[in-house]
């Protein structure tokens, strides 16, 4: 069983190499066989022509049989033996006439048949013709020694074959290299299409794959992908529209309900109902953030992480102190610049702080810190996250405390999605001394800043507001 590689280009080259090996074995054999047939046929025709001329020159007189050759055979047979010769044998097998150099011919190897026939005797090739003369039947034999200079056809054939085989081998060996370049050029358009496909996402569903430069075999796949993106775009559009309508329809009744609850005289009942309304509003806000996450402008810009952390902590400080917790901020002295969306990164940091508020008891100390490697940490000294649950906290609708119903389990899922958009890493772990630490590490635009000193800024309440 052949185990083919997964690469289509490698498969094509392997098949081509096997075909070349087969061709190198088959084509030379076929060529040699065909060439020998042509050579033998050509030589036989030449010998037959010489036999015609010799037969035409046969003369009989009182002195017996002799041969009078005309040009060009006279000059051929008159000079030194060059491999071409003739002889005439009577019915008793006696040689009656012959050309010079015939002594080298193995006469006993000549098949003295009655019918004209080509024959091979050692390295001689010849034709035999039976002719009738006044003195009886004779056999005319025309031979060619293939090892002598006169056999130029065979010399030409051998020279041609070697050159032909050398040229054929060179061409066949160069074919894989030529085809590899052609395949590479062909797959460039596929690679460009693949790169364009990777840019298609929830925020860029208007992109489609271009089929103009692609080979015909790939076009059906590209068309199927484009149709899939069309269906996906329509589905996401309907989903966003549905979530937006739900959020819009729920906000007005909730606002009206909150006004009505504030009019209740029972303070404890009013506080309980307001808590439930706030819980529902938070869930709705998370659903809205989740729906808007994919529609926000994906255009990225330079962001200084220390400034981002200061702004979000200042915005979240009133909510932290209202819950009875404390918050502090640690930043690096050197700037930390990354490329991203300030809206999305701000949303991620808010969710991390909000998660620390909601899932820890009152009085928890929350610390937000930036590090020189581009990390933003949100640490608390609360109960922490169980080791077995750290890998599941980013799953949508999952809650560590299943008995609670004040969250939808979407906050950390949103953070995880934002980190993916920014090619960042999101990690959940246990803080030293107890509690949980949530880390978002972003790639820095100008390299990693080496400064490690941090300036700690503590937010304290002064007249109900953070200082």
N, C-alpha and C positions, 0 to 999 in steps of 0.2 A: 504494500500500500504506500503510495507516494504522499508525503506530507508537504503540501504546497505552502510557501510563505504567504503571509497575509497581504503583502504589498503587491498591487497589481503590476507595477512597473517591473519588479523583480520577477514575477511570474512570466511576463512577456519576454524578458531577457533570457530566462531559463529555457522557455520553449524555443526561442530563436537559436540559442546555443545548441540545443539538441538537434534542431533542424539543420544547423550548419555542419555538425558532426556527421549527420546522415548524408548530407549533400557531399561533403568531402570524401566520404566512402563510396558513394554511388555514382556521382557525376564523372569522376576520373575513369572509373571502370567502364561506364557507358561510352565515354568519349574515346577511350583507347580502342574498345571493341568496334565502335562505329568507324573510327579512323582506319583501323586495320582492314575492315571490310572495303572501305573506299579505296585504300591503297592497293589491296589485292585486285579489286575490280579494274582499277586504272592500269596496274601493271599487266594484267591479263589482256586488256585491250591493246596495250602497246606491243606485247608479245604476239598477239594475234595479227596485228598490223605488220610486224616484222615477218611473220610466217607467210603472210600474203605476198610480200615483196620477194622473199626468198623463193617461194613456189613459182612466182612469175619469172624468176631468173634461171629456173632449171632448164638445162639444155642436154639433148641426147644426140650423139653422133657416132661415127665409127669407133672413136676412141673410148666411148662410154659416156657416163653421166658426169657432168660438171655444172658449176653454178656461175652465172654471169650476173653480178649484182650492179644495180644502178645506184646513183646517189640518193639518199645519204648513207645507205647501208655499206657501200664500198669502202668509204672512209672509216666507218665504224669498225668493220671487221678486218680492215687492212692493217690497222695499227696494233700496238701491243694490247694484250688481253686486259680488258677493263671489267670483266665480269659478264660480258655479253657474248654469246656464241650460238652456233647452230651446228647440227649434224644431220645426216640423212642415213637411215638404216634400212637395209633391204629386208625381205621376208625371212631370210635365214639369220638375221641379227647382225650382219656384217655392216660396218660403217663404210659407206660409199663416198661420202663427201663430208667435210667439216671445216670449221673456221679455226684460226690459231688459238692456242691456249686451251683447247678442248680436253687436253690430257688431265686436267684437274677435275673434270666432271666425272662423278661416279656413275658411269654408264650402266653398270649393273643394277643401279637403284632406280633407273627410269622404268616406269610402268608401261610396258609395250602393249597397251590395249589397242583394240581395233577402233574404238570410238575416240574422236578428239576430246582431250580433257586437259585441264590445268593440273599441275602436280607440284609437290615439294619434295626435294631430295637433299637431305642435309640442309645447307644454307642456300641451296639453289631453288629458284622458282621457275617453272617453265610450262609450256604448252606443247602438246603432241598432236600432230595432224597426220592422218592416213591419206596418201595420195597415190593415184594410179599413173604409172609411167609406161612407155613402150616395152620396158624390160620387166614389167610386173609391178606389184604393189610395194610401195616404200613408206617409211615413216619419217616425217619431218619433225625434228625436235628443236625448239627455240628455248634457250635457257638464259637466266639472269642470276649471277652470283650477287647476293644481297650484301656481301661484305666488301665488294669492290666499288671503286669510285663511280662506276657507271650507274649504280643504283641510287640515283640522287633523290628519288621519291622517298625512299625509306629514311635517308639522312634528314631530309626536310621534315618528315613526320616525327622523327625522334627529337629534333631540335624544337619543333613546334610544341610537342607534348610537354617537354620540360618547362618551356616558357609559359605555356598555357596553364599548367598546374601551379606554377609559382604565382602567376597573376591571379588565378582563381582563389588560391589559398589566402593571398593578401587581401583580396576583396572581401572574402567571407569573414576573415578575422576582423576587418574594419567595420563590418556591418553592425555588431553589437554596440560599438562606440558611437557610430552615426545614429543608430536607433535610440540609444540612451539619451543623446542630445535632443532628438526629436520628441521623445517621451517627456523629457524634462520640460521642454518648451510647451508641450501640450498640457502638462499638469500645472503649469504656472497659472493658467486661467482658472483651473480648479482650485488652486490654493488661494487665488484672489477672491473667488466666490466664497470659499470657506471662511476667509477673514471677514468678508462682509456679513456672512451668516452669524458670526460670533458677536457682531455689533447689534443684532436684532434682539431687543429686550422689551419689557413692558413699557418702557418710556420711549422706545423707538420702533414701534410696530408699523410705522409707515414705510420702513425700508423693505425692499424686495430684492431678490437675487436676479442678476442679469444673466440671460441665457445666450446672448449674442456670440460671445467668444468661446463658448463651451463646445466640446465634441457632442455629436448627436446622441451618443449612448448615455450621456449624463443629463441631457435636457429633460427627459421625463421625471427624473428625480428632483431637479430644480423646480419644475412646475408643480410637482406634488408638495414640495416644501412651501412654495409661495401660496398655494391654496390652503395649506395648513395654517400659515401665518394669517391669512385672511380670516379663517374661522376663529383663530385665537384672538385676533384683534376685536372681532365682533363680540366674542364671549366676554373678554375683559371689559369692553366698553359697556356691555349690559350689566356686568357685575358692579362696576364703578357707579353706574347710574342708579342701580338698585340700592347700594349702600348709601350713596348721597341722599337719595330720597328718604330712606329710613331715618338717617341722622336728622335730616331737615324736619321730617314729620314728628320726630320724638322730642326735639328741643323745645318747640313751642308748648306742647302739653306739660313738659317738665317745668318750664319757667312759670306757667300758670299755676301748676300744682304747688310750686315752692311759695308763690305769693299767698295762696290759700292756706298753706300750712303755717306760714308766719303769723296768720291771724288767730291761730288756736290759742286758747288760754292756758292749757296744760303744758307747762314748760318741758316736762319729761317726754310727753308724747310728741311735742313739737321737735325736740332734739332727735328722737328716734326716727321720725319721718324724714327730717332733713338729712340725717345720716344715710338713709336709704336712697333719697333723691340724689345726694352727692355720689353715692356708689354707682347708681345707674348712669349719671352724667359722665363719670369717669370711664365706664365701659363704652359708652357711646363715643367719647373722645378718642379712645383707643381704636375703635372701629373706623372712625374718620381718618385717623393718622395712618392706619393700615391701608385704607383705600387711596389716600392721597400720596402715600410713599412712592408708588410707581408712576404717578402723574406729575410729580414735581420736576421742575426744570433740571435736567441732568448736566447742564453746563457747569463745569467745575471752575473754581477760582482759588487763589492763594488764601490760606487761612492760618492765622497765628494761634496755636492751640492754647497758649496761656491766656490770651485775650478772650478766646471763646469760653474757657473755663471760668474766668472772672465774671463774664456777662451772665452765664447760665446760673452760676452759684448766687449772684446778686438777685436774679429773678426768682430763684427757688427758695431763698432764705426765709421770706415771710411764711411760706407753707411749711418749712421745716420747723420753725419755732412755734408755729401754731399747733403742730403735732406734739410739742414738748421735747423735741430733739435739738441737738446742736450741730453746727456744720463749720468746718474750717477748710481753707484752701491752701495748697502748697504748689508753687510754680517754680520753674527753672529760671535762672537769671538770664540765660541765653534764649533767644527766640526759637520757637519750634514751628517751622513753616511746613504745611502740607498742602496738597491739592485736593479739593473736595467741595461739597455743597455745605455752606454754613447752616442752611435750614435743616438739612438732614442730620448733620453732626450735632447741632443744638438739640434736635428732637431726641437723639440717642442719649445724650448726657442728661436731659430732663427725665427720661424714662428710667435711667439708672438711679438717679437721686430719688425719684418718686417711688421706685421699687424699694429703696432702703427705708423710706418713710413708712410705707404701707406694711412691710413685712418684718418690722422690728418693733419691740415695745417702746412705750414713751420713755424718754430720757436717753435714747441711743445717741452716741456720738458718731457723726458722719464726717468723713474726710475725703475731699476731692484733691487729687494731686496729679501733676504732670511730671513725666520723666524724660530724660535726655534722649531716650531711644524712640520717642514719639508716642509713648503710652499715656493714657488717661485712666487713673484708677478711681473708683468710688468704693470706699471701705467703710464698714460699720462694725460695731462691737456687739451686734445682736446675736441671735441664736445660730446664725450661719446656715449653710446649705449642706445637707447630708452628702457624703461622698458618692453614694450610688445615684443621687439625683442631679449631680452637677452636669451630666451630659444631656439631661432632659429639660433643663430649665428654659431652653430656647425653643422648645416645641410649642406650637400654637395651642392655646386653650389648656395647657398643662399648668397645674398649681401644686406647689409643694405641700400645702395644707389643703387637702381636698374638702375639708369641712367648711372652709371659708367660701363665701360667695360674693365678696366685695370686689373681686377682680375677675377679668376675663382670661387672664393668662396670656396676654398679647404683648405686654411691655417689652420683655426680653427678646421675644421673637422679632419685634420691630428693630431692636438694637442689632440683633444678629443679621438681619437683612440689610441694614444700613452699612454694617461693617463689610459685608460682601460687596456692596456697590463701590466701596472705597478701597477695595483690595486690602482690607485691614484684617486683623485677627481679634476675636472676641473670646475671652477666657473667664471662666468662673472658678474660683477657688476659695480656700479657707485662709483667713487673715491670721497673721501671727498674733497670738494672745487671744484668739477667739473672734468669732464673727465671720463675715463674708467679704470677699473682695472681687469686684468686677472690673476687668481690665480690657480696654479697647486700644489696641496698638495700631497706629497709622504710619504708613511710609512717609518719611520726611522728604521734602522736595530738594533741599540742598545738602543732603547727607545728614548723618547723625551728629547732633550737637554733643560735645564732650563735657560741657559744664554739668555738674551734678548738684551744685548747691541749690537749695530751694528757699524761697522766701515764703514764710507761712503767714497767712492773713486770717484771723479769727473773726467771724461775724458774731456780734453780740447785740442783744436787743437794747435799744435806747428809745424810749417813748413809743414802744410798739413797732419800731422799724429797725432794720439792720443798720449798723454803723459801718 
